[in-house]
Amino acid sequence: MTITAQSFVSCRSQRRPQAQSLPASLWRRTSKRLAVVLLALSASSIATASDDWEITRDGEFRNEVSTWSRTIPNQQIKAFRGRVDVPHTLLEVLSVLADIERYSKWVFQCDRAAHLSNLGEDIVYLHIRGIWPVDDRDVVTRSRIIQDPDTLTVTVHSWADDSTTHPLPKKTVRMPELENLFILEPLSDGWTRVTFQTFVDPGGSIPKWLANFVATRAPLDTLRDLTDRLKRPQYKITDLEQLPFVLPGMDTMTFPKQKPRG
């Protein structure tokens, strides 16, 4: 699987009519933002480490998490990436991603999440526990989803939405920037390869030791806990209609008939 900034934006623009709720101005903003994050985070391929990415953990087996980090100029926290193969279908992985209210069970340091459906069908609120000595963080995100018509790989892109008004809790800093990618690639033996990649500007001041800890632990803990979450029976779904939350465009996607082996 190779997804470059150019091909990702091109594929996104081809699927634009599927999300009719977005005005043209927001589509232009989203496409520009997506191009920026891909140029910042990706090398020639999003699924393959390059010289720009430093490997921080090399999983020995396919069901073990591998992680990378990458320095972003003028940012406190490095961009980070994790990858793991799971013996579950693409649709089952999506069912965990769609279970927003339970993000606190597996997303790194997340203690609260909510689908703000009154503000928009794709708007989600996340509250992140601070690690001493820093305060808690939160963010309001929007998301879009695309599918490669050839490989059936699904990519969920989420970003901080500064245009959405939502109350700021006490002792919490709102993160000015967040760019997050979940890339779900169906494999020939029925497994799914999950790549999790994030760039975040947490706002405020972050000690260097803590910034390095987050870049190392966030992808590892998130994908480990995601893998454990997938074992639960409520995520053993076989139909799109069983998802608790459906992003615009998902109803036209093709989900492979996977039967994980091994």
N, C-alpha and C positions, 0 to 999 in steps of 0.2 A: 504494500500500500504506500503510495507516494502522494502527499497532499502539499502542494506548494501554495504560497500566498496567492499567486495568480489564478491557479486552478480552483482553489477554494472559493474565492470571490466570484469567479466565473460561474461555478456550479450554483452558488447561492443566488446570483442574479437570475439564472435560468428558472429557479424555482420560486421566484418572487410572488407570482400570482397566488400561491397557496396560502399566504398569510394576508388576507384582505384587510385586516384590522389596522395595519400600519400605514400611516400617511406617507406620501412620497418623500417628504422632508426627513422623516425618521429612517426610511430605507436608505437614503443617501448617507445619513449620519452613521447608520449601522454598518454599511459597506465600507465606509472610510475607516471606522473603528476596527473592523475585522481585518482590513489590510494592514493596519498599524500593528495589531497584536501578533499577527502571523509573521510579519517581518521582524518583530522583536523577539518572538519566542521560537520560531521554527528555523531549522537549517534547511538543507535541500529536501529533507523528508522529515515529517513530524514523527514518524515511527522509528527512525533510526538515529542513534546518537551520532553527533559529528564532533569536529574539533572545537566547536563553540560550546558544547555541553560537556560538563565534567561528571563522569559517573561516580556516584556516591555509594551505590550498593548494587552488586551484581548477583541477582538471584541464581542459585545453582540449578534449580529445577524450574520447569515452565510455570508451575503454580506458585512460585515464589516471586515476590515483588522486586523489580529492579528500579533504581532511581537515578536521576541526574539533576544537576543544578546549573544555572547559567547566570553570570553577572550581567545586570542591566545598568547602563551608565546612569549615575545620579539617583539611584534607588537604594534604599536600605536593605531590602530583602531580595535575594536572588530569585529569578524565575526557577520553578521546579517542575519536574516531570516524573511520573511513575508509570510503570507498565506491568501487567500481569495477565496471564492466560487463565481463564476460569472454565470449568466443565459445566457451563450453563449457556442457554441460548441467548441471542441478542435481545429478544423480547423480555426474557427474565431479568437481564441486567437493566433494561429500561424500566422495568417495574420497580426496581429499587430506587432509581433516579427520580421516578415520578412520585414516590412516597415521601413527599416533602415534609410532612409533620414529623417524620422519624429520622430526619437528617442528624439529629443529635445523637443517634445510636451509632453513627459510623463516620461522619464528616469531622475531620480534625478540629478539636476544640469547640465545635458547634454545640451550644446548649439550648438553642431555640430556633425554630424555623417555622414560617407560616406562608401559605399561599394567599397573597393579597388579591383575591379574585375581584374584589370590589373596585380595584384600581386598574386591573387589566388581566387578561387570561394567562399571561406569561410572567407576571410580576411576583417575585418571591422575596421575603424578608429573612435575613440570616443574622443571628447574634452569636458572636464568637467570644468565648471566655478568654480574658487576658491571662497571661502568664506573668507572675510577679517579676519585676515591679511595674508592669505596664497595665493600663486600664483595658477594659473590654472594648471590643470593636463591633460594629455592625455595618450592614450594607443592604441596600435594596437593589435587586437585580432584575434584568430582563433576559430572556433566552430565545434563541432560535435554533432550529434543527434542520439539517440537510442530510441527504443520502446520495452516495455515489451510485449511479445507476448500473455501473459495471460490476463493482465489488460488493455492493449492498452495504458497504460501511456507512455507519450513521455517526454524525458528529453533532454534539450538542454544545453550542457556544453561549456562554452567559457573561454578562458584563454589568458593571455598576451603572445604575441609572440615576443620575443626579437631577433629573427633571421630576422625579416622583417625590411628593411630600409625605413623610411618615415621621411620627414622633420619635425623638431621640431620647433613649433612656438615660438616667443619671449615671455618671461615671462611665460613659461610653463615648468612644470616638468613632465618627462615621468615616469609613474608608473612602477616600476620594477616587480610587481606581481599583478595579478588579476585572481581570480577564481570565476566563476559565474555559477549558475545553475538555470534554469527555469524548473520546473517539472509540467507537465500538466496532470491531472488525470480526465478522463471522469467519471461522477457520474451516478447513476442509473436513476435519474430524468431528465437527459439531461444537467444538469449544468456541469461546469468544475472547478475543484479545482486547483488553481494556487499557487505554492510555489516558492518563489524567495529567493535565498540564495547566499551570497557573502562573500568572503574574499579578502581584498585588502591591499597591501602595497603601500601607496601613494608616498613614497620617500620623502626625506627632513624631516623637522621638522613640526609637527602638534600640536597645543596647546591641552591639555587634554580636555578642555571644548568642543572644536570643534570636536575632535574625538568621544566623547560621543554623541554629537548632530547628527553627520553623522550616527552613528550606530542605532540611534533611528528614525531619520526622513527618511533616504534613503529607507528602505523597505516600510514604511507607505505611503510616497508620491508617490513612484513608482507604487505601486499596486493600490492606489486610482486613479491615473491618467490613468493607464492602463484600469481600469474599466470604466472610463468615455470615453476613446478612443474607446472602444469596441461598444459604442452606435452609432458610425458613420456608415453610409450606405456602405461606400467602404469596410468595413470589413465583411459584410454579404455575405460571399462566401460559396460555396457548393462543390467546386472542387479544387483539388490540383493545377491544372494548372492556377488557378486564383491568386496564391501567387506571389508577386513581386520578391521573392528570394527563391530559393529552395536549401537546403543543400544536399550534397551527401547522399543517402540512403532513403530520404523521398519518392521517387517514388515507393518504395516497401512496404511502411507502410500501415496499415489498419486504416481508420478513421471511428469511429462509427457513425451510423445514429442517431444523437442526436436531440431531440426536447424538448428544455428546458421548464420545467413546473414550475409554482409558481412565 
